[in-house]
Amino acid sequence: MAVKRNIIILVFFLVFFACSKKENNVTTLKEKNLESQMIEVYYDAMREFERGDVIYSGRKFSEVELLYPQSIWAPRAVLMSAYGYFSQGYYNDAINDIERFLIKYKNHPQTDYAYYLLALCHYDQIVDEKKDLKQILKSRDYFEKIVRDFPETEYAYDSRFKLDLIREILASKEMYLARYYVEREKWIPAINRFKIIINDYDNTIYVEEALHRLVELHYKVGLINEAEKYAVLLGYNYNSSEWYQASFRLLNKNYDLNKKINKKSEDNILKKFKKLFK
């Protein structure tokens, strides 16, 4: 009886060991298949991307991340998906991918590219700066982050260029609002908008007109001394412009704009004059 019991126990352990070994082998096989499947899906996504089917390729890239999120292929797949969506104008899908990448893969070597692509997604959505500032301000913030945090990268160079364009856009919005107030004879709000242009956007194409309008409006409300200050500033920087000539014609009865201006300093005269109007 004891012998029979020992045989049963021996058979039990043999079966258990065999099942455990089989299970381990199956598990290892599954891991190998999973990685191979993930790589296959990645290249499948790349083929569809090159054919221009960004919707399908985006789904396949997402599948790569789901199959093997810890692999080096996963963050690459997210960025490829984002770029595919961006290239075809699916900006919201691209932004979702990039934001997930920045959260999930912190300190990744391609973080600079992710922020650059995110900035472009918002920049390319700028449609009417007169009505909607959201995309303008978001793109500006991200371009500034690239210049600040990744100053030596190729993305920083283009970000600086884009920031100059954004300043022009923001200045144009201020000019639009200032003209709006002028048309409705709301002089004080108009003056404030023109001042924003010369204080915050002094390197844009709108500065000359803004200076002349400040001469014009201060003269209109009886603040002759203030008008003269802006006329001097305009004459110093743009004495051959049509706006200077217009200001001269406005003030020539009361103020000599032809007087000599001391030009000893090479510094930006706009910065020096700003303190006069605070």
C-alpha positions as CSV (number, residue, x, y, z in Angstrom):
1,M,0.0,0.0,0.0
2,A,2.9,2.3,0.9
3,V,4.6,1.5,-2.3
4,K,1.5,2.4,-4.3
5,R,1.2,5.7,-2.5
6,N,4.8,6.5,-3.3
7,I,4.3,5.7,-6.9
8,I,1.3,8.1,-7.1
9,I,3.3,10.9,-5.4
10,L,6.2,10.3,-7.8
11,V,3.9,10.4,-10.9
12,F,2.4,13.6,-9.5
13,F,5.7,15.4,-9.2
14,L,6.8,14.2,-12.7
15,V,3.6,15.6,-14.2
16,F,3.9,18.8,-12.3
17,F,7.5,19.3,-13.4
18,A,6.7,18.5,-17.0
19,C,3.8,21.1,-17.0
20,S,6.0,23.7,-15.4
21,K,8.7,23.2,-18.0
22,K,6.2,23.3,-20.8
23,E,4.7,26.5,-19.4
24,N,8.1,28.2,-19.2
25,N,8.9,27.2,-22.8
26,V,5.6,28.6,-24.0
27,T,6.2,31.8,-22.1
28,T,9.6,32.3,-23.6
29,L,8.3,31.6,-27.1
30,K,5.5,34.2,-26.6
31,E,8.1,36.9,-25.7
32,K,10.1,36.2,-28.8
33,N,7.0,36.3,-31.0
34,L,5.9,39.5,-29.3
35,E,9.1,41.3,-30.1
36,S,9.1,40.0,-33.7
37,Q,5.5,40.9,-34.1
38,M,6.2,44.4,-32.8
39,I,9.1,45.0,-35.3
40,E,7.0,43.7,-38.1
41,V,4.1,46.1,-37.2
42,Y,6.6,49.0,-37.0
43,Y,7.9,48.4,-40.6
44,D,4.3,47.8,-41.8
45,A,3.4,51.2,-40.3
46,M,6.5,52.8,-42.1
47,R,5.4,51.4,-45.4
48,E,1.9,52.8,-45.1
49,F,3.4,56.1,-43.9
50,E,5.6,56.3,-47.0
51,R,2.5,55.6,-49.2
52,G,0.7,58.5,-47.6
53,D,-1.9,56.7,-45.5
54,V,-1.2,58.5,-42.2
55,I,-4.4,57.3,-40.6
56,Y,-3.6,53.6,-41.0
57,S,0.0,54.1,-40.3
58,G,-0.9,56.1,-37.1
59,R,-2.9,53.2,-35.9
60,K,-0.1,50.7,-36.6
61,F,2.4,52.9,-34.8
62,S,0.1,53.0,-31.8
63,E,-0.1,49.2,-32.0
64,V,3.7,49.1,-31.7
65,E,3.6,51.1,-28.5
66,L,0.9,48.9,-27.1
67,L,2.8,45.7,-28.0
68,Y,6.1,46.7,-26.4
69,P,6.0,50.0,-24.5
70,Q,9.4,49.5,-22.9
71,S,11.3,49.0,-26.2
72,I,13.3,51.6,-28.1
73,W,10.7,51.3,-30.9
74,A,7.8,52.6,-28.8
75,P,8.8,56.3,-28.5
76,R,10.0,56.3,-32.1
77,A,6.6,55.0,-33.1
78,V,4.8,57.8,-31.2
79,L,6.9,60.5,-32.9
80,M,6.4,58.9,-36.3
81,S,2.7,58.8,-35.7
82,A,2.7,62.4,-34.6
83,Y,4.7,63.6,-37.6
84,G,2.4,61.6,-40.0
85,Y,-0.7,63.3,-38.6
86,F,1.0,66.7,-38.7
87,S,2.1,66.3,-42.3
88,Q,-1.5,65.8,-43.4
89,G,-3.0,68.6,-41.2
90,Y,-4.5,66.3,-38.4
91,Y,-3.1,68.7,-35.8
92,N,-5.2,67.5,-32.8
93,D,-4.2,63.9,-33.3
94,A,-0.5,65.0,-33.7
95,I,-0.7,67.1,-30.5
96,N,-2.3,64.2,-28.6
97,D,0.6,61.9,-29.6
98,I,3.3,64.5,-28.7
99,E,1.8,65.3,-25.4
100,R,1.6,61.6,-24.5
101,F,5.3,61.2,-25.6
102,L,6.4,64.1,-23.4
103,I,4.7,62.6,-20.4
104,K,5.5,59.0,-20.9
105,Y,9.1,59.3,-22.2
106,K,10.7,62.0,-20.2
107,N,14.3,63.0,-20.9
108,H,14.2,61.1,-24.2
109,P,17.0,62.2,-26.7
110,Q,14.4,63.5,-29.1
111,T,12.5,65.6,-26.7
112,D,13.7,68.8,-28.5
113,Y,12.2,67.5,-31.7
114,A,8.9,66.7,-29.9
115,Y,8.6,70.3,-28.6
116,Y,9.5,71.7,-32.0
117,L,6.8,69.6,-33.7
118,L,4.3,70.6,-31.0
119,A,5.1,74.3,-31.7
120,L,4.6,73.8,-35.4
121,C,1.3,72.1,-34.8
122,H,0.0,75.3,-33.1
123,Y,1.9,77.6,-35.5
124,D,0.3,76.1,-38.6
125,Q,-3.1,76.6,-37.1
126,I,-2.8,80.4,-37.0
127,V,-5.6,81.5,-39.3
128,D,-6.8,84.9,-38.2
129,E,-4.7,86.7,-35.6
130,K,-7.4,89.4,-35.2
131,K,-9.9,87.0,-33.7
132,D,-8.0,84.1,-32.0
133,L,-4.8,84.4,-30.0
134,K,-4.8,80.8,-28.6
135,Q,-2.7,79.2,-31.3
136,I,-0.3,82.2,-31.6
137,L,0.4,82.3,-27.9
138,K,0.8,78.5,-27.6
139,S,3.2,78.3,-30.5
140,R,5.2,81.3,-29.1
141,D,5.5,79.6,-25.7
142,Y,6.8,76.4,-27.2
143,F,9.3,78.1,-29.6
144,E,10.6,80.1,-26.6
145,K,11.0,76.9,-24.6
146,I,13.1,75.4,-27.4
147,V,15.3,78.5,-27.6
148,R,15.7,78.5,-23.9
149,D,16.1,74.8,-23.2
150,F,17.7,73.6,-26.4
151,P,19.6,76.6,-27.7
152,E,22.3,74.7,-29.6
153,T,20.0,72.6,-31.7
154,E,18.9,73.1,-35.3
155,Y,15.3,73.5,-34.0
156,A,16.4,76.5,-31.9
157,Y,17.6,78.3,-35.1
158,D,14.2,78.0,-36.9
159,S,12.4,78.7,-33.6
160,R,14.1,82.1,-33.4
161,F,13.0,82.9,-37.0
162,K,9.4,81.8,-36.2
163,L,9.4,84.0,-33.0
164,D,10.2,87.0,-35.2
165,L,7.2,86.2,-37.4
166,I,5.0,85.7,-34.4
167,R,6.0,89.2,-33.0
168,E,5.0,90.7,-36.4
169,I,1.6,88.9,-36.1
170,L,1.0,90.1,-32.5
171,A,2.0,93.6,-33.5
172,S,-0.4,93.5,-36.4
173,K,-3.2,92.5,-34.0
174,E,-2.4,95.5,-31.7
175,M,-2.4,97.7,-34.8
176,Y,-5.7,96.4,-35.9
177,L,-7.2,97.1,-32.4
178,A,-5.7,100.6,-32.3
179,R,-7.1,101.5,-35.7
180,Y,-10.5,100.1,-34.5
181,Y,-10.5,102.5,-31.6
182,V,-9.3,105.5,-33.8
183,E,-12.2,104.9,-36.2
184,R,-14.6,105.1,-33.2
185,E,-12.8,108.2,-31.8
186,K,-11.8,106.4,-28.6
187,W,-8.5,108.1,-28.2
188,I,-7.2,106.8,-24.9
189,P,-7.6,103.0,-25.8
190,A,-6.0,103.7,-29.2
191,I,-3.0,105.5,-27.6
192,N,-2.6,102.5,-25.2
193,R,-2.5,100.1,-28.1
194,F,0.0,102.1,-30.1
195,K,2.2,102.3,-27.0
196,I,2.1,98.5,-26.7
197,I,3.5,98.3,-30.2
198,I,6.5,100.6,-29.6
199,N,7.2,99.1,-26.2
200,D,6.8,95.4,-26.9
201,Y,7.2,95.1,-30.6
202,D,9.8,97.7,-31.4
203,N,11.5,95.7,-34.1
204,T,8.4,95.1,-36.2
205,I,7.3,96.9,-39.3
206,Y,4.5,98.6,-37.4
207,V,6.6,100.9,-35.3
208,E,6.8,103.8,-37.7
209,E,3.1,104.1,-38.1
210,A,2.5,103.6,-34.3
211,L,4.9,106.5,-33.5
212,H,3.2,108.8,-36.0
213,R,-0.3,107.9,-34.6
214,L,1.0,108.7,-31.1
215,V,2.1,112.1,-32.4
216,E,-1.3,112.6,-34.1
217,L,-3.4,111.5,-31.2
218,H,-1.5,113.3,-28.5
219,Y,-1.7,116.5,-30.6
220,K,-5.5,115.9,-31.1
221,V,-6.1,115.7,-27.3
222,G,-4.0,118.7,-26.6
223,L,-0.9,117.0,-25.2
224,I,1.6,118.8,-27.4
225,N,4.7,118.0,-25.4
226,E,4.0,114.3,-25.6
227,A,3.3,114.6,-29.3
228,E,6.7,116.4,-29.7
229,K,8.5,113.6,-27.8
230,Y,7.2,110.9,-30.1
231,A,8.0,113.1,-33.1
232,V,11.6,113.3,-32.0
233,L,11.7,109.6,-31.6
234,L,10.2,109.1,-35.0
235,G,12.6,111.5,-36.6
236,Y,15.6,110.0,-35.0
237,N,14.9,106.5,-36.3
238,Y,12.9,107.0,-39.5
239,N,13.5,110.6,-40.7
240,S,13.1,109.6,-44.3
241,S,9.8,107.8,-43.9
242,E,6.4,108.9,-45.0
243,W,5.2,108.7,-41.3
244,Y,7.9,111.2,-40.3
245,Q,6.9,113.6,-43.0
246,A,3.2,113.3,-41.9
247,S,4.2,114.1,-38.3
248,F,6.3,117.0,-39.5
249,R,3.5,118.5,-41.4
250,L,1.3,118.1,-38.4
251,L,3.6,119.9,-36.0
252,N,5.7,122.2,-38.1
253,K,3.8,125.3,-36.8
254,N,4.7,124.5,-33.2
255,Y,7.8,122.4,-33.3
256,D,11.0,122.3,-35.4
257,L,11.6,118.6,-36.4
258,N,14.7,119.7,-38.3
259,K,16.7,120.4,-35.2
260,K,19.9,118.4,-34.7
261,I,19.6,115.3,-32.6
262,N,22.6,114.1,-30.6
263,K,23.6,110.7,-32.0
264,K,26.6,109.9,-29.8
265,S,25.1,106.7,-28.4
266,E,24.8,103.6,-30.6
267,D,22.2,102.1,-28.4
268,N,18.7,101.5,-29.5
269,I,17.1,104.9,-29.1
270,L,13.7,103.3,-28.6
271,K,14.9,101.9,-25.2
272,K,16.0,105.3,-24.1
273,F,12.8,107.1,-24.9
274,K,10.5,104.5,-23.4
275,K,11.2,105.9,-19.9
276,L,9.7,109.2,-20.9
277,F,6.3,107.7,-21.3
278,K,6.0,105.5,-18.2
